[in-house]
Amino acid sequence: MRPHLRSGLAEFPALIIIGVMILTCSRGSRIFWALLAAGTWFGVAFVFWLAYASSFQLWTGLLHG
């Protein structure tokens, strides 16, 4: 099995569990919600960095390459 397939199979049930927790208004521990928020913000920052890298850094490298 390829590594990205294994990580996807491991992360999908976690996403479903978090969704069920939110829909049922379950009270998770404070550290769980803090880590979930931190991970979400890290993911948003990573997507912005990827957009920046693909738009500016890679493009200027192709122009001056």
matplotlib code that plots the C-alpha trace (Angstrom):
import matplotlib.pyplot as plt

x = [0.0, 1.3, 2.0, -0.5, -3.2, -2.5, -2.6, -5.9, -7.4, -6.2, -7.4, -10.8, -12.3, -10.9, -12.6, -15.9, -15.5, -14.8, -17.9, -20.1, -18.7, -19.6, -23.1, -24.0, -22.7, -20.3, -18.0, -14.5, -11.6, -10.2, -6.8, -8.6, -10.4, -7.2, -5.2, -7.9, -8.0, -4.2, -4.1, -6.8, -4.9, -1.7, -3.5, -4.8, -1.4, 0.1, -2.4, -1.6, 2.1, 1.5, -0.4, 2.3, 5.1, 3.3, 2.3, 5.4, 8.5, 8.0, 6.9, 9.9, 12.2, 10.7, 11.2, 14.8, 15.7]
y = [0.0, 3.5, 5.9, 8.5, 5.9, 4.7, 8.2, 8.9, 5.7, 6.7, 10.3, 9.8, 8.1, 10.8, 13.4, 11.5, 11.2, 14.9, 15.7, 13.5, 15.1, 18.6, 17.5, 15.9, 18.9, 16.6, 18.1, 17.0, 17.9, 21.4, 20.2, 18.3, 21.4, 23.5, 21.0, 20.8, 24.6, 24.7, 22.0, 23.8, 27.1, 25.3, 23.8, 27.2, 28.7, 25.8, 26.2, 29.9, 29.1, 26.6, 29.3, 31.8, 29.3, 28.2, 31.8, 33.7, 31.6, 29.0, 31.5, 33.8, 30.8, 29.8, 33.4, 33.7, 30.0]
z = [0.0, -0.8, 2.1, 1.1, 0.8, 4.4, 5.8, 4.1, 5.5, 8.9, 8.8, 7.3, 10.3, 12.6, 10.5, 10.8, 14.6, 14.9, 12.7, 14.9, 18.0, 16.6, 15.4, 18.8, 20.7, 22.6, 25.1, 24.4, 26.5, 26.4, 25.0, 22.2, 20.9, 21.3, 19.3, 16.7, 16.3, 16.1, 13.5, 11.5, 11.6, 10.6, 7.6, 6.5, 6.8, 4.8, 2.0, 1.8, 1.7, -1.1, -3.0, -2.5, -3.5, -6.6, -7.6, -7.0, -6.1, -8.8, -11.4, -10.9, -11.0, -14.4, -15.8, -14.7, -14.9]

ax = plt.figure().add_subplot(projection="3d")
ax.plot(x, y, z, "-o")
ax.set_aspect("equal")
plt.show()
